[in-house]
Amino acid sequence: MASANDIPFTTRPEIEGTFGVVSTTHWIATSVAMGVLERGGNAFDAAVAAALTLQVAEPHLNGPAGEAPVMAMPAGCARPDVICGQGVAPGAATIERYHALGLDLVPGTGLLAACVPGAFDAWMLLLRDYGTIGLREALEPAIYYATEGVPVLPRITATLQGMSDLFNSHWKESAATYLVDGKAQQPGDLLRNPVLARTYARIVDQSEQAGSGRNAQIEAARDCWYRGFVAEEVDRFCRRTDILDGEGNPHQGLLTGDDMARWQARVEEPICGRFRDYDIYKFGPWSQGPVMLQQLALLAAYPLEDLDPVGPEFVHLVTECAKLAFADREAFYGDPEFVDVPMERLMSEPYNSDRRGLVGDRASNELRPGALKDDAAWKRHAAALAARKTMAAIGAGEPTVGDIVAERGDTVHLDIIDRHGNMVSATPSGGWLQSSPVIPALGFPLGTRAQMFWLEPGLPSSLAPGKRPRTTLSTSVAFRDGKPYMAWGTPGGDQQDQWSTQFFLRHVVGGMNLQQALEAPNWHSEHFPASFWPRAGRPGVIVVEERMPEATIAGLKARGHAVEVGPPWSEGRLGAVSQVDGRFRAAADPRSMQGYAVGR
């Protein structure tokens, strides 16, 4: 494989420091996090303040009612902790209920796709058990920016322009929150959300009335959200409001205040896989996270060090292994509290040795999970997927139906290391401004993560009350030679564990530094069923950045890949941090021109 000296000059330096490093997908959140570190807070405090700020700065990519699975790595511990900030399906959300409404998929927008909002409790749990600062200090940056405004990004303007007709005609409170005189704000304007600011300020005020103790105030904030005025407003809105969904039909929501009161974020153990000298930790199979570990297990036997990281053989091998891992995601992954996910078998060397034998010199056009030939539910599902392939031509989950612009949202990301060596990584998402109408009394919309359930019975990711959807949200922590080394991740839905795997390989096998590894040309496969409505797959399709060498594109086509060439900087929004003996490094993706890393 090419050495770091062979890699072109990067647009930015790899950041270094000895005090701490931060990388997030928005420069304001990065600054907020570093400010917390400089005032004496730790990495977990900084993550909470930055994450709540990202909800204000990038409302088209995440929101207060979204999800936030978090990887927390306290210094000196043997492994990271997973904080599961993925909410569950409402108690009334049954397959039969959706079928009675004439639906064969959970809609991609509207109230029927809402799960219990998980992000707030995840951040409060992180703050209480891992952080040091108080509730007010953690929430103050978000309150400030919601009140004073954040500069409108071009992508926010584009999203609002696509949604303005719907906002003005049906989602009136969204128009009042995000439009000015019925029109999208332009890049450089200040976007404010005073209602959200009042919601967070009210939580702080009510929590401080619970007493002077830090933990008591954080617990009171959790009560405000899940058993107090926030839950009451969510319940009232879902029961009393008919909202158009992505298929152009009006529906009330199924989420109730009781659903919220019965749920809490919790700490879980991660799943670990080994590659070369690295131990990589991921969320469990209620997420897609283990697909990275499966990809690496398949790739471990190949001489990757001898391959060009942007050459056709390297891209072909990584893509074909990704196809096999994602096929297993489709066949086996789901909430392990509801289904038996055979992770030990999926990660075993005998299993991956057999699977590796399926990788040939030609691109596969089949969805090939591990042995499921006698599974009746899978047979029905595979037949339904084959029929759904024809829907792929309408685009990547962003069709227009009636006067609904069903724009799929995206995600944000953050990675932080403090002077003590504490490390945290998270990929918050959901609650997008385009996913559901703003709740008037709260200033934010609900999420739509339930669209990741299937409405076919008998599948690991079939809908059930109280079940976690198989989320795409994923982040990574790696140990090197038994010591905490790196945290990284990216927005991107189904692409997250493709781009993150490519970055990891370029860094640990290819010898690139963090910035070089994330700036190198990326690609993704659309071979398998998408996790977002309308759930279509595009067998054999690989999308590469225009910066990919022409010889690589030609070589992929010669191997049978259906190659599509996208814009030159269009694949990923990666961030990463690392530490070795008190020296810290960080990198942020120049793609989208808003993510930044800092360190000192």
N, C-alpha and C positions, 0 to 999 in steps of 0.2 A: 504493500500500500504506500501511497505517496507520503512523504514526510511533511512536517509542518512548514518546512522551508519552501516546499513546492506550492503551498496554498497562496492564492492571491491576497494582496493587501486588504485588510478589513476596513469597513466604514468607521469603526470605532475601536478603541483599545480594549483589551481585557483589563477590567478594573482590579486594583489591588489595594489591600489595607491590612492593618493590624488591630484596628478598633472594631470594625464591623463592616458588613456589606449588605446591600439591598438591591434586588432586582424585581420590578413589577411592570405591568403592562401600561402604566400611566405615570408620567413624571411627577404629578402632584402626589400620588400615593407613595411613590418612592421617597419623595422629600418628607412626607409626613412620617414614614417609618424611620428614616434616619434621625429626624427630630426627636422621636421618642427614645431612640438609643442614646442620643447625646444628652438627654435630660435624665439618664440613669435607668430607663426601662430596659427590659430584656427583649430578645427576639420575638417572644410570644406576645408581649405587650405591643410591640411594633406591628406585628401581623394583624392584630385585632384593629388597631387604629387605621392601618392602611386598607384593610379589607372593607371596613365601613365607609371609608372615603371612596374606594373604587365603585361602590354602589351609586354614589353621587356623580362621580366623574365619567363613568362609562355605563349609563343606565340602559343602553341598548345591548349590553353584554352581560349584565348581572343586576340584581336588585335585592332589596331587603327580604323579599319573600322567596328567594331562591334557595340554592343548596350550597354547602361548603364542606365537603370532605377534606380533612386536614391531616398532614403528616407532621407530628411534633417530635423532635429529636433532642431531648434534654442532654446537656453535656454530661459525660461520664456514664451514661446508660448503655446497656448492651444492645439495644435495638430501639427504633422509633415507636411511638404510639400512634395509632390511628384514631382520630376523632371523627366519628361518623355523623356528618351533618347532612345526610340524605334523608329527607322525610319520607313517610310511607303513604300508601294509598288510603283514601278515606274509608271509613267503615261501610259506607253505602256503595262503594265502587266495586261492583261485581260484573263479571262478563255478561251475565243475563241482563243486568240493568242497561248496559250499553247496546246490547243486541235489541232490546225492546225499543230503543230509540232509533233503530235502523242503522246502527253503526257497525262496521267491521274493523275499524281502526279507531283508537282514541284520537280525537282531533288534535291538531298541532297548535291551535290557539283557542282562546276562550276559557270558560270556567271548568269544563268537564275534564280538563287535563291537569287540574291542580292537585298536587300532593300537599301534605303538611309542610309548611315552610321550615326548612331545617337550618338555614344559615345562622340566624340570630342565636339559637341555643348553642350551636357549635362554637361560635366566637365567645359567648359568655362562659362556656365550659373551659375553653382554652385560657381565657383571662383569669378565671377563678383558680384553677388548679395548676397552671403553669406560669402565669404572669405575676406582676408585682404592682402595677398601677391601679388606680381606682376607676370606677365606672365613668365618672364625668370626664376624666382625662382621655379615656379611650374613645368616647363619643364626641368630644368637642370638635375635632377636625371635620367630621361628617356634618355636624350641625352648622359649623362655620361655612363650609362650602355649599351646603344646601341653601343657606341664607344669602350669602354674598355672590354665589355663582361660580361656575367653572367654565373655561373657554369651550365653546362648541367645536367638536371635532368634525371633519368632513364626513366621516361615516355616520355620525349622529344626524347631520343634515340629510344625508341620503336616505337614512332609515325613516326620518320624519316625513320627508317628501313622499316616500312610498306609502306611508300610513295616513297622510293628512286627510284624504277623502273619507276614510273610515272613521277617523277621530271626529271630524266635523259632523258626520251624518249619524254616527251611532255611539262612539265612545267619547261622549262629551267631556267627561272629567279628564280624560287623557289629553284632549285638545286644550283644556284650560291649563293643564300642567306643562305641556311640552310645546304648544304652538303659541304664536303671538299674532293676534288678529287673524287667526285661522291658518297661518302659514308657518312653515318650518323656519326655525332660526338658522342663520347662516354661520359658516365657520368664523370664529373669532368673537361672535356674540357671547354673552354670559348666560348660561343656563342655570336657572334657580329653581328650587323646589321648596318653598316656604312651608307647605303642609307637612312634608317629610321632616323638615327641621323641627316643627312643632311636635311631631310624634316622638322624635328622639328626645327632645327637651322635656317632654311630659314624662317619659320613662325615667329620665335622670331625676327629675323633681320628685316623682312618686317614690322612687327607690331610696332617695336620701331621707325621706320621711320614715323609712323603715328602721333607721338608726345610723350610727356613725361607723359601724363595722364594714370593712371592705367586702367581705364575703356575703354579709347580710344584704348589702345593696345590690350585689350582682344577682343574688337569688331573687330579690324583689323585682329586678328587671326581667328575669326569666318569667316570673309570675305575671308581670304586666303584659308580656307578649303572648304567653300560651294559656293563661287563665284569666287575664284581665281585659283591659279595654281594647287591645289589639285583636285578641281572639273574638271578642264580642262584635267588633266591626266586621271582621272577616265572615263570621257566621251570618250576620244580618245581610251583608252584601250578597252572599251566595244564595240565600233563601229568597231574597226579594227582587233579584235582578235577572232579567233574561238577556243573555249576551250571545251575539253571533260568534260561531266558531269558524274554524278554517274551511269547513264545507258549506258555509253560508247559512247555517241553521241556528235559530235562537235556543239557548238552553240555560237553565239555572245550574249552579254548582252543586256538588255533592259534599264538599268539605264543610265541616261543622266545627264549632267551638269545642265540642267534646273530643273530636279527633285531635285537635291541637293540645288539649289538656292532658290527653293520655300518652303523648309522645315526649321523649327527651333524647337529646344527643347523648352519645356514650363513647367510651374508650374501648377499642378493640385491638387485638394483635394484628400486625400486618402479615402478608404472605411473603416469603423470601425465596429468591432463586439465586443461583451462582453462575457467574460467567467469568472465566479467567481468574483473576485475583480479586474479583469484586462480588460482594453480596448485595443484591438489589431488593429493596423492599417496596411492596405495592399494596394497595387496598385489596380486600377480598373479592370474591366473584359476584358480589352484588354490584360491583363496578366492572369495567372492562380491563382494569389494571393488570390482571394476570396474563393478558395476551402479550405484554412485553416480555414477561418471563418465559412464556412459551416460545416466542420468536427467538430469544437468545438461546434457549435450550436447543432449538433446531439448528441455529447457526453456529453453535459452539464447535462442531466437528469440521467446519470449513476453514481453509487457510486464508482467512480474511486479511491477514497482514500482508499478503502478497498481491492484493487486488487494489485497483484504483478506486477510491471512494466515490467517484462520480463516473466510473466506467460501467459499461453495459452488463458485465458479468456480476459485479457487486450489486447493482440495482436489481438485476433479475433474481439473484439468490435471496436478497432481503425481501423482495416483493412476494416471491413464491412461498417463502416461509411465513410471511404475514398472512397470506391467504389461508394457509392451513390453521394458523392460530386463531384467526377471526372466524373461521368455520366452526372451530370448537367453542368459541364464545357463543355463537348462535345456537349450537346444539346443547350446551351444558351449563352455561352461566346463569345464575339467578340468585335470589336472596337465600343464603344457606339456612336460614331459619324456616324456610318453606320447602326447599328442595335439597336433595343430596348431590352436591357438586363434587365429582371425583377428582379434586385438585391434586391429590398425591399421585394418582395415575397419570394425569395430564402433564405433570412435571417430571415424571420418571424418565430415566435414560432409555429403558427398553421401549417405552411408548414412543418417545421422540426419535429413536433410531428407526423404528418402523415407519413413522410419519416422514422422516427425512428421505426415505426411499421413494416417496411420491414426487420429490422435486427433480424435474428433468431439465433438459436443455430448452424445452418449449414452454410457453406460458399456458397454464391451465385455465380452462373456461368453466370448470365445474366447482361447485361448492362441496368440499370433501371433508366433513368432520370425521372424527374417529368412529369406530363401528357402531352404527345405529340402524342397521338394516331391518331389524325386527321390531323397531319402535313405531307403533301405529301413529302416535301423535306427530312424530317427526316426519313420517311419510306424508301425512296430510299437510303439514307445514311446508315441506319441500315442494309439494305440488302447488300450494298457494303462492310460494315465492316465485316459482317458475312463471306463473300467470302474471305476477306483479312486475316482472322485468320490463314489460312494455311501457310501464309508467315512467321509467327513468328518463325518457326523452324530455320531460317537462322541466327538468332541472334538478338541482341539488336540494330538494325539499322546500322549494320556494315557489309553488304554483300560485296563480291568481284564480280564485273561485268567486264569482259574483263580485261583490264590492269588498271582499276581504283580501288583503295582501298578506298571505300566510308566510311572512318572512321568518325563517329560522334564525334564532338568536345565536350568539356565540358565547364567549367565556372570557374571564380574566385570569391572571396568574400572579403569584408572588413567591419569592424565595428570600430568606433572611438568615444571616449568621451574626451573632453578637460577640462581644469581646470575650465572653466566657466559653464560647464554643457551642452554645445552644443554636439549633438549626430548625427552621420550620419551612414548610412548603405547602401550598394550597392552590387549587384551581376552582375558585367559586364561580357559580353560574346560575342561570335561571332567573325568573322574575323580570324578564326583559320588558321594556316599555312597549314592544310590539307583540307581546305574547297574550296579553289580557288587559282589560281596561283598568285604569287607576281607581282604587277604592277611595271615594271622595274624602272620607274623614282621616285617611292615613297617608295619602300621597304616594302610594306605590301599588303596582299590580301584583297579582298572584303568579305563581310559576306554572309551567306546563310539562313537567318532567314525566307525568303519567303517560305521555305519548310513547314512551319507551316500552310499555307493556304491550304484549300481544293479546288480542281478544279471541284467540284460539285456546281451548282448554288443553291441559296436559303438557304444556311446554315449561321449561324451567323459568322462563320470563313471562309466563301468562299472568294476567291481572288477578289479584286477590286482595281483599280488604286487609289493611295493616302490613302489606308487603312492600319492600323497597323495590323501585324500578331498577333494572340493570343499567345504571347510569354510565355515560361515557366519561364522566369526570375522573381524572387520573393524575397523579403526581408521583414523583419517584425520589427515593433516598438511597444512596449507595455507600457501602463501607468498602474501603480498600485495605487489604492486609489486616482486617479485623478492626479498623478504626473508622469512625464517621468521616466521610470524605465529601460527598456532593449531594445537592438537591437540585432538581430541575423539573421542568414541565412546560406545557403550552396550552393555550386554547385550541379548539378545533374539532370538537365532537368526536366522530369516529376516527379522525386523523390523529388524535392526540398521541396514541401509543404507536403510531407509525413514525411521526416526526420525532418523538422523544427517543425512540429506538435508533433512528438514523443519527441523531445527535450523539447519543451515547457511544455508538460504534465509531464514529469519526474521532471522538475524543480518546477513548480508551484503547482502541486498536489502531487508529490512524495517526495518533500522536498530535492532533490539533489541539490548540488551547481552546478555552470555552468559547471565546468570541468567534474564532475561526470555525469551530464545529457547528455553531448555530447559524452562521452566515452562509455556509456552503449550500449549493442548490439542493432543495428538497423535492420530494414527490409523494404521491399517495395513490393507493389502490382503491377503486370503488367496486371491487369484485363482489363483495358480500352485501347482505341486506343492510340498509342504513338504519340507524337507531331513531331517526326523526321521521315524522310524517312527510311523505306518504310511504316510507319504509321500502323503497325500491333499491335494487342492486343493479350494477352494470358489469356483468361478467367480463373479465379480461381487460377492463379499462384501467389504465394508469395515467395519471395527470402529473406532468413534470413542469418545473419552472423553465421559462424560456432560456435561462442561463445555463441549463444543462448542455454539455457538449453535443454538437451535431452528431458526432460519431456514436455517442451513447444512445441518442434517440434512434438513429438508424439501426444500431445493434439490438435495441429492444424490439423494434418492429420486425427485424429479421427473426427474432425468437418467438414471434406470434403475439406480442402484446398490442393491444389497441391503445396507441399512445395519443394523448391529447396534450397540447402545449399551452400552458397558462402564462399569465404575465410574469415578468422576470423576478419579482419579489412578492409572491403570492402564497407561498406554502409555509404556514406556521407563524407563531408569535412567541418564540421560545425565550425562556429565561433560565439562568443557572447560577449557582453559587458553589464554591468549594472551599475546603480548609485543609491545611497541612501544617502542623506544628505552630499554630498561632498566626500563620499567614493566610489571609483570606483573599479570594478572587470572586469576581462576578462578571456576568455578561447579560446583555439585553438585546433583543432582536430589533434591527432597524426596520423590519417589515411593519407597515402601518404607521411608522414614524411617530409613535407616542410612548413606547416602552423605553425605560431608561434604568441603568444600573449606576449606583454610587457606592463609594467606599472611602474609608479613611483609616 
